[in-house]
């Protein structure tokens, strides 16, 4: 006959082993998730920095764009559902341009995240798509690596073209649409136009002087 005490000891020992194994497994998963999150965050940071420096090359600013950030929280113009970071470019302490986060919510495959650089005079320095799910070969032409289409925004402003021409040609505007794809460029054009309106309305607070703090809206 099996000894009840021995049986209980065996069950207890196995329970402890299983408990330790479970704790080790949970710990390993947590470490893996943290490591993965850090790698994803670093990859996103590199993409962000690359886009910032494409919009405003090093020769156009003497500050660290990522370090000179400020909070942006606007839904009316920028369609941001939560606060995001904008960036200031400076030359000798003077703000020469800002880069704003903008969302085009009505892309063909959903939201399109953009960065729009705007010089102090209200002209566009550059536009880059930093996140989207648009169709390869069609809507993904908003990426500068796939098409020069976004470069057509450079130098544009609220006055050039006039407001009614801030649309794709199919809608009577100035901007090209893609062959077989109108929804994506239409969404981006409107998002960029609204970013200019946001800049015009908040220009004074965006163009902080060198003496004022870099963070804050």
Steps between C-alpha positions, in 0.01 A plus 500: 500500500635843401605725785257802518778723632727404212218569254434843647871581491520397136197713409643796689838459334343480154283804574805701604686393185204593281465831681869582451476398134197724451677794668806449283285481187312819588827675574651388169191619311512837679870543418437404137207741469701783654794430271269485198325823602836674537611383155171613345528835677857547378401405145213750510740765633737439208214526250382819668847655504558405137172664399578814702839539335354440155248777558757736651857398406782567745612813316161660574529475879768488767299338780402143584148469358402207722615686811315820403153349516166629624158350566233529232141417586254600228216318332336781305783547251756226563252221584711382794307270732767538768794734567798454270839665463581786269851631440669839463793573271730784602789696355704691758214461747232639270215270402505466123250219455279249679411143417147399591345155540189472283248222441313445177216286640336410169768317309388210284617250762456714809694775672821638358751654739693792357767745603465845345784749522404867475743792480445809713366683192220243463646306207526123510850366551402142434249221561569139588272203566627316807228238543225366275340184362436616145506255211849417368546631149209743532444693822853444627619758247463747787840364611786699356691175440221382268413826325601870504134595538529646853779730383238702314393647835838669548467878491122495508305719745146614579533762228670281240293335376182681599271302736266369231798344320608298803352183352592228252443575132203264487330734750601814311819564695870526422641173632540181300319186604645153446395285208231273641512664843340833592391447860853489643639820341170679568533418871862610516439828316224595742708402803794711384270795429351476848848493653565838336180633655611372840838671456338828399273495806776405747798666335600720795508214749675265259781741418639533850806717552832354613440622855174312537488131597506243221226286653138605525238610252 
